[in-house]
Amino acid sequence: MIMHLSEKDKNLLKEEMRFGITVALLFLGIGLFIGLTCYVFSTQIALWMLVVFYVLIVLASFAIYGMFNRKRTIDLFRDRKRRVTVTVQDKLEAPSAEAGSGMPLPGILGMNRYNVYWLVVENVCYMVDKDIYDLFEAGGKAEMHYTDYGNNFLGFYKSE
């Protein structure tokens, strides 16, 4: 069933777009720095060459942004998601530890411990928060929401 994206879903998609924006801006910044450095320290580069180089760098930055975020941008403009009803096969809870915390010497200061929660759906494990984990029972029904075009997983919801 097709539905509209909620504000939470839109924010999740925008957070996923950060990496593409960062890579494009890094490419743009490095390219502009290289062009300016070559122009300042070289006597053989004309101003028109620098302008052409900058135009190519800007176009390449837009292309990089588009390669990383095309499907998410289309999903944000279309404002649609689909809902799939599934059966939760199993619920798993496992202890874990925060990497890099604590001391390497035994018995002084242990690593920060916490639990990781998983829902198993169609033989695939999905890591979820504790509140989502507590909503569902093994063998119960759940709704999985996906974006319509990019097929990005948006989360689990209680089946109505």
Helices and strands as residue ranges (DSSP letters): E 2-3, H 7-16, H 18-41, H 47-78, E 81-97, E 113-121, E 124-128, H 130-135, E 141-147, E 153-158
